[in-house]
Amino acid sequence: MHQKKNIPFKIESIDSLGQGVSKTTDKITFIPKTLPGEVGIAEVRGHKKNVQFAELTELQQTAKERISPDCIHYTSCPSCHFLHTSYENELNFKLQNLERMFFKIEHPPIKSHAAVRRFHYRNRIQLHFDTKIKKLGMLDAKNQQIAPIPQCMIPVDLVKQELMRLYDQDSWLKIIPKNSPPQGHLEIYEKNGVVKIAVNKPYADGGFTQVFSEMNLYLQNLLKDELKTNENTKLLDLFAGDGNLSNNLNYSKRLCIDFYSQSVAFPFHSLDLYSPDALQKTKRLLKENALHPDLLLVDPPRSGLKNLQEWIEDIQPQKVVYVSCDPHTLVRDLSKIDTYLVKGLHLVDLFPSTFHFETVVFLERK
Ligand SMILES: C[S@@+](CC[C@H](N)C(=O)[O-])C[C@H]1O[C@@H](n2cnc3c(N)ncnc32)[C@H](O)[C@@H]1O
């Protein structure tokens, strides 16, 4: 039988996943939902080489920054990471982590942009289900358990109402197709005031959209204010979705590329940007459109764009903007570039309550 192992801890810092880091034992231990200075006991749930992962079981010394979480599901739900402290502290932890990650890259001071609110912002939410055990909720990757979240505070009101309706007398069971395997996922999303539910469809049914509408507008305006593009600007928007980041900019010519978007309302091309010939194909498209970009926008998924350096050395735009939802891959991609300078570095909090955030980097050719 699995033997429970309890260990003492003292938290020294917060890592990029929002977990407290303790070095009290021979292995570095990561403990979610703790704060620097806190002391207590944690139960070890897993380990790799020289590190282990544990869960808080007892607090013997509490940080003065600790608050009681506003959400009743916080202890069991794996999706929020900072509700045991104020939003101000949350943003500070994110900023400190981004500063640490950019340690080796020359850059001006990071500008941090707080979210306009901490809750009721997501216009889409994905839940996992298991019909055998009649459970619907957030999947904890560590133990594969589903945590029910009928009172989740993250979605916008319309999505939240639908969420509560699904939990009411387990009515979600009725919308799972009879031939569905017992385990799957469903997504509740709001588009133009209408709420829809997609069962076992790829994530982001109906196309990618930023999940926090007001902060998305903020992001668009940040690009507009910082770039000050004009009617002569020629731009290439990679991983463009529906052109969200460039729709509001001034330009004379624009080419948007994305694999999945269905939009045909502007010069848009569907292309797998991770395919080996993506750069060559893009160059052909630019030639056909007589477009020599002076501005390149890149907004990839978490996996980043490993060969960004090849793209910018080949296309040679005057300016590059890299918008990233994963600072690790962002730093990996930027580290290979030495012909551009980071002129602006911004943390925009599109995902409050969680460890996620958006980073915007403005680069200019040296
Ligand atoms: C973080 S989103 C950004 C979308 C858009 N810039 C926005 O602000 O809404 C990443 C985009 O990458 C696209 N994408 C994912 N994999 C891709 C691939 N292999 N090739 C091209 N685009 C891809 C997705 O469809 C999605 O629109």
The ligand as an SDF file (V2000), in Angstrom:
LIG
                    3D

 27 29  0  0  0  0  0  0  0  0999 V2000
   -2.2490   32.5030  -28.8780 C   0  0  0  0  0  0  0  0  0  0  0  0
   -3.2760   32.2970  -30.3050 S   0  0  0  0  0  0  0  0  0  0  0  0
   -3.1770   33.8880  -31.0110 C   0  0  0  0  0  0  0  0  0  0  0  0
   -4.2330   34.2470  -31.9930 C   0  0  0  0  0  0  0  0  0  0  0  0
   -4.3760   35.7390  -32.3260 C   0  0  0  0  0  0  0  0  0  0  0  0
   -3.1200   36.3860  -32.5270 N   0  0  0  0  0  0  0  0  0  0  0  0
   -5.1960   36.4400  -31.2770 C   0  0  0  0  0  0  0  0  0  0  0  0
   -4.6890   37.3570  -30.6240 O   0  0  0  0  0  0  0  0  0  0  0  0
   -6.3870   36.1100  -31.1160 O   0  0  0  0  0  0  0  0  0  0  0  0
   -2.3260   31.2500  -31.2730 C   0  0  0  0  0  0  0  0  0  0  0  0
   -2.8400   30.9970  -32.6650 C   0  0  0  0  0  0  0  0  0  0  0  0
   -1.9640   30.0440  -33.2780 O   0  0  0  0  0  0  0  0  0  0  0  0
   -2.7160   29.2610  -34.1750 C   0  0  0  0  0  0  0  0  0  0  0  0
   -1.9600   28.0330  -34.4400 N   0  0  0  0  0  0  0  0  0  0  0  0
   -1.7800   26.9650  -33.6420 C   0  0  0  0  0  0  0  0  0  0  0  0
   -0.9920   26.0550  -34.2360 N   0  0  0  0  0  0  0  0  0  0  0  0
   -0.6540   26.5610  -35.4470 C   0  0  0  0  0  0  0  0  0  0  0  0
    0.1460   26.0950  -36.5240 C   0  0  0  0  0  0  0  0  0  0  0  0
    0.7400   24.9110  -36.4730 N   0  0  0  0  0  0  0  0  0  0  0  0
    0.2840   26.8780  -37.6100 N   0  0  0  0  0  0  0  0  0  0  0  0
   -0.3150   28.0780  -37.6840 C   0  0  0  0  0  0  0  0  0  0  0  0
   -1.1010   28.5780  -36.6840 N   0  0  0  0  0  0  0  0  0  0  0  0
   -1.2680   27.8300  -35.5850 C   0  0  0  0  0  0  0  0  0  0  0  0
   -4.0570   29.0630  -33.4780 C   0  0  0  0  0  0  0  0  0  0  0  0
   -5.0840   28.8060  -34.4230 O   0  0  0  0  0  0  0  0  0  0  0  0
   -4.2500   30.4180  -32.7800 C   0  0  0  0  0  0  0  0  0  0  0  0
   -5.0390   31.2810  -33.5630 O   0  0  0  0  0  0  0  0  0  0  0  0
  1  2  1  0
  2  3  1  0
  2 10  1  0
  3  4  1  0
  4  5  1  0
  5  6  1  0
  5  7  1  0
  7  8  2  0
  7  9  1  0
 10 11  1  0
 11 12  1  0
 11 26  1  0
 12 13  1  0
 13 14  1  0
 13 24  1  0
 14 15  1  0
 14 23  1  0
 15 16  2  0
 16 17  1  0
 17 18  1  0
 17 23  2  0
 18 19  1  0
 18 20  2  0
 20 21  1  0
 21 22  2  0
 22 23  1  0
 24 25  1  0
 24 26  1  0
 26 27  1  0
M  CHG  2   2   1   9  -1
M  END
$$$$
